[in-house]
Amino acid sequence: MEGLSVADANLVMYLHPSKSRNVSQSILRELGSLLFKLVLLLSLKFNFSYNSKHLFNETFDGVLLAYDVNILDKQAKILSGVHPYFGLRLKANLLLFSPKPDMLLEGKVVKLSQESIHVIVLGFSSAIITAENIRGEFKYRTKDTEELFASKSNKRHVIKVGTMIRFLVKSFDEEILHIIGSLISAHTGSIRWLDRHLEEDSEFDRSSMKSRDRERLGDKTVDEGATPMSYDNHIKMSKKRRITE
């Protein structure tokens, strides 16, 4: 899935002198607070009104999902001021979620109607795909009171609640972590069907290639086989002529 990136960051973290007894633990707490907001948001069952805008970090240009940090400074530099904080240089390896337009994302369908498909990405970011962003191949219908979008060209390609889908990003609201998605492109839809269809196409291409190789090999064998036989016959005829003479 696109939208996920790993970044190496050179950071400077400022700590209060009261935290100088255990600097490493204090640094991990500061970085962990960004993850804590995400965990707290998940525990509130997608209540995006709770400080969700603070999850997107403008410095990192994404939502922090994981980190690995290495403290570079052996001695902290004390800053002058009313509160003498001290700064430490860090080198961190960060896993970020930062979707951009035209990126391919994957998510689980949690709600579906004739007008829209609602998706959850990575368990915390919501996405909506409205009817005008769903290609005409998909037709809305109900089957045994279950709502779904079924493909006209392939009955097995179905999107319903619980389906994992792949879709394109049209826009991303960093304030509420909300995504506007699209299923217009042919390479979007049910992940299970897309992957299976891709495997079938690959197998078909390999089979076709093998068939063409066998045909070319067969033609080549016949052509090359004809030349030595003609050459041998020519030699035998020449010998017979010399013996007769």
C-alpha positions as CSV (number, residue, x, y, z in Angstrom):
1,M,0.0,0.0,0.0
2,E,1.2,3.5,-0.8
3,G,1.0,6.4,1.7
4,L,3.3,4.7,4.1
5,S,6.9,5.9,4.3
6,V,10.0,5.4,6.4
7,A,12.0,8.5,7.1
8,D,15.4,9.2,8.8
9,A,15.0,12.3,10.9
10,N,17.6,14.4,12.7
11,L,15.8,15.9,15.7
12,V,16.6,18.1,18.7
13,M,14.5,17.4,21.7
14,Y,14.2,19.9,24.6
15,L,13.7,18.4,28.1
16,H,13.1,20.0,31.5
17,P,16.0,19.6,34.0
18,S,13.6,17.6,36.2
19,K,13.8,14.8,33.6
20,S,17.6,14.7,33.6
21,R,17.8,11.7,35.9
22,N,16.5,9.4,33.2
23,V,17.0,11.1,29.8
24,S,16.4,8.0,27.7
25,Q,13.1,7.3,29.3
26,S,12.0,10.9,29.0
27,I,12.8,10.9,25.3
28,L,10.8,7.8,24.7
29,R,7.9,9.3,26.6
30,E,8.0,12.4,24.4
31,L,8.0,10.4,21.2
32,G,5.5,7.9,22.6
33,S,3.0,10.7,23.4
34,L,2.5,11.0,19.6
35,L,1.6,7.3,19.4
36,F,-0.5,7.5,22.6
37,K,-2.8,10.0,20.9
38,L,-3.3,7.5,18.1
39,V,-4.0,4.7,20.5
40,L,-6.4,6.8,22.5
41,L,-8.2,7.8,19.3
42,L,-8.7,4.1,18.4
43,S,-10.0,3.3,21.9
44,L,-12.7,5.9,21.4
45,K,-14.0,4.0,18.4
46,F,-13.2,6.5,15.7
47,N,-14.5,9.5,17.6
48,F,-12.6,12.0,15.3
49,S,-13.8,15.0,17.4
50,Y,-11.2,14.2,20.0
51,N,-8.0,16.1,19.0
52,S,-7.7,14.1,15.8
53,K,-6.1,17.1,14.1
54,H,-3.1,16.8,16.4
55,L,-2.3,13.3,15.1
56,F,-1.0,14.7,11.8
57,N,2.5,16.1,12.5
58,E,3.4,19.0,10.2
59,T,7.1,18.5,11.0
60,F,7.0,14.9,9.9
61,D,4.4,15.6,7.2
62,G,2.4,12.6,8.3
63,V,0.9,10.5,11.2
64,L,3.6,8.8,13.3
65,L,2.9,5.1,13.4
66,A,6.2,3.8,14.8
67,Y,9.7,5.0,15.7
68,D,13.2,3.8,16.5
69,V,15.5,6.4,18.1
70,N,19.2,6.8,18.8
71,I,20.6,9.5,21.2
72,L,23.6,11.1,19.6
73,D,24.6,13.6,22.3
74,K,26.6,12.3,25.3
75,Q,26.2,15.6,27.1
76,A,23.2,17.8,26.9
77,K,23.4,21.5,25.9
78,I,21.7,23.7,28.5
79,L,19.6,26.6,27.0
80,S,19.5,30.0,28.7
81,G,16.1,31.4,29.7
82,V,13.6,31.5,32.5
83,H,13.3,27.7,32.3
84,P,16.7,26.3,31.6
85,Y,15.7,23.4,29.3
86,F,18.5,21.3,27.8
87,G,18.6,20.1,24.2
88,L,19.6,16.7,22.9
89,R,20.3,15.7,19.3
90,L,18.5,12.5,18.2
91,K,18.5,10.4,15.0
92,A,15.2,8.7,14.6
93,N,13.8,6.2,12.1
94,L,10.1,6.9,11.6
95,L,7.2,5.1,10.0
96,L,4.7,7.7,8.7
97,F,1.3,7.7,7.1
98,S,0.9,10.5,4.7
99,P,-1.5,9.9,1.8
100,K,-1.3,12.1,-1.3
101,P,-3.6,12.5,-4.3
102,D,-3.4,9.6,-6.8
103,M,-1.8,7.2,-4.3
104,L,-3.3,3.7,-3.9
105,L,-4.6,2.9,-0.4
106,E,-6.2,-0.2,1.1
107,G,-9.0,-0.3,3.6
108,K,-11.9,-2.2,5.0
109,V,-15.5,-1.3,3.9
110,V,-17.5,-0.6,7.1
111,K,-20.6,0.9,5.5
112,L,-22.2,0.8,2.1
113,S,-25.2,2.5,0.4
114,Q,-26.4,3.3,-3.1
115,E,-24.7,6.7,-2.8
116,S,-21.4,5.9,-1.1
117,I,-18.9,3.4,0.3
118,H,-17.3,4.1,3.7
119,V,-13.9,2.7,4.4
120,I,-11.5,2.6,7.4
121,V,-7.7,2.7,6.6
122,L,-5.2,1.3,9.0
123,G,-7.9,1.3,11.7
124,F,-7.9,5.0,12.4
125,S,-8.4,7.1,9.1
126,S,-11.8,7.2,7.5
127,A,-12.4,7.4,3.7
128,I,-15.5,7.9,1.7
129,I,-16.1,7.0,-2.0
130,T,-19.2,8.7,-3.4
131,A,-21.3,7.4,-6.3
132,E,-19.8,9.8,-8.8
133,N,-16.3,8.4,-8.0
134,I,-17.4,4.7,-8.6
135,R,-16.9,3.6,-12.2
136,G,-19.9,2.5,-14.2
137,E,-18.8,-1.2,-14.1
138,F,-20.2,-1.5,-10.6
139,K,-23.9,-1.7,-10.1
140,Y,-25.6,-1.3,-6.7
141,R,-28.0,-4.0,-5.7
142,T,-29.2,-6.0,-2.7
143,K,-28.8,-9.7,-2.2
144,D,-30.6,-11.4,0.7
145,T,-31.1,-7.9,2.3
146,E,-27.3,-7.3,2.0
147,E,-26.2,-4.2,0.1
148,L,-23.3,-4.5,-2.3
149,F,-21.7,-3.3,-5.5
150,A,-21.3,-6.0,-8.1
151,S,-19.3,-5.8,-11.3
152,K,-21.2,-6.1,-14.6
153,S,-18.3,-7.6,-16.4
154,N,-17.3,-10.1,-13.7
155,K,-19.9,-11.4,-11.2
156,R,-17.2,-12.5,-8.8
157,H,-16.0,-8.9,-8.4
158,V,-18.1,-7.8,-5.5
159,I,-17.7,-5.0,-2.9
160,K,-19.7,-5.3,0.4
161,V,-19.3,-4.6,4.1
162,G,-16.2,-6.4,5.3
163,T,-14.5,-6.3,1.9
164,M,-10.9,-5.1,1.7
165,I,-10.6,-2.7,-1.2
166,R,-7.9,-0.8,-3.1
167,F,-8.7,2.8,-4.1
168,L,-7.1,6.0,-5.3
169,V,-6.8,9.1,-3.1
170,K,-8.5,12.2,-4.5
171,S,-7.9,14.4,-1.4
172,F,-6.8,14.1,2.2
173,D,-8.0,16.4,5.1
174,E,-5.1,16.5,7.6
175,E,-7.3,18.2,10.2
176,I,-9.7,15.2,10.6
177,L,-7.7,12.5,8.8
178,H,-10.5,12.1,6.3
179,I,-9.9,10.8,2.8
180,I,-11.9,11.3,-0.4
181,G,-11.4,8.2,-2.5
182,S,-12.1,7.0,-6.0
183,L,-12.9,3.6,-7.7
184,I,-12.8,5.1,-11.3
185,S,-9.5,3.4,-12.2
186,A,-9.6,-0.2,-13.5
187,H,-6.9,-1.3,-11.0
188,T,-9.1,-0.4,-8.0
189,G,-11.8,-2.5,-6.3
190,S,-11.8,-5.7,-4.2
191,I,-8.2,-6.6,-3.3
192,R,-9.0,-10.3,-3.3
193,W,-10.4,-10.2,-6.8
194,L,-7.7,-7.9,-8.2
195,D,-4.9,-10.0,-6.9
196,R,-6.5,-13.2,-8.1
197,H,-7.2,-11.6,-11.5
198,L,-3.6,-10.5,-11.7
199,E,-2.3,-14.0,-10.9
200,E,-4.6,-15.5,-13.6
201,D,-3.3,-12.9,-16.2
202,S,0.3,-13.7,-15.2
203,E,-0.3,-17.4,-15.6
204,F,-2.0,-16.9,-19.0
205,D,0.9,-14.7,-20.1
206,R,3.4,-17.4,-19.0
207,S,1.4,-20.1,-20.8
208,S,1.2,-18.1,-24.0
209,M,4.9,-17.3,-23.8
210,K,5.7,-21.0,-23.4
211,S,3.5,-21.9,-26.3
212,R,5.2,-19.3,-28.6
213,D,8.6,-20.5,-27.5
214,R,7.7,-24.1,-28.3
215,E,6.4,-23.1,-31.7
216,R,9.6,-21.1,-32.4
217,L,11.7,-24.0,-31.2
218,G,9.8,-26.4,-33.4
219,D,10.2,-24.3,-36.5
220,K,13.9,-23.8,-35.7
221,T,14.5,-27.5,-35.3
222,V,12.8,-28.4,-38.6
223,D,14.8,-25.7,-40.5
224,E,18.1,-26.7,-38.9
225,G,17.3,-30.4,-39.4
226,A,16.7,-30.0,-43.0
227,T,20.1,-28.5,-43.8
228,P,22.3,-31.3,-42.3
229,M,20.2,-34.0,-44.0
230,S,20.5,-32.2,-47.4
231,Y,24.2,-31.9,-46.8
232,D,24.6,-35.6,-46.0
233,N,22.7,-36.6,-49.1
234,H,24.9,-34.4,-51.2
235,I,28.0,-36.0,-49.7
236,K,26.7,-39.6,-50.3
237,M,25.8,-38.8,-53.9
238,S,29.2,-37.3,-54.5
239,K,30.9,-40.5,-53.2
240,K,28.7,-42.7,-55.4
241,R,29.7,-40.7,-58.4
242,R,33.4,-41.0,-57.6
243,I,33.1,-44.8,-57.1
244,T,31.2,-45.2,-60.4
245,E,33.8,-43.2,-62.2
